[in-house]
């Protein structure tokens, strides 16, 4: 994860849960029950941020993808070449292919 992403981004799911990450089932709280400021600055949020900061999943959260792509342009370009341009198309259905 990009440094300090856990303090710069969040998402609110359709049920009002404020989440520090879209890959983990962690909630800082619900905007249906508290204000966003209370959730964002609360002790529960700090505890979850520590969990996210130490997470070993190494996933790309939507908010961190753009800065990471800009920082590692060559690595991303090589991945695209290897996995998209040089790979065989995968049949999804009759006559429909995805690369």
Secondary structure, DSSP 4 states (H G I P E B T S, - for coil): --TTGGGT--EE-TTSEEES-SSS---SEETTTS-HHHHHHSHHHHHHHHHHHT-------HHHHHHHHHHTHHHHHHHHIIIIISSPPEEEETTEEE-
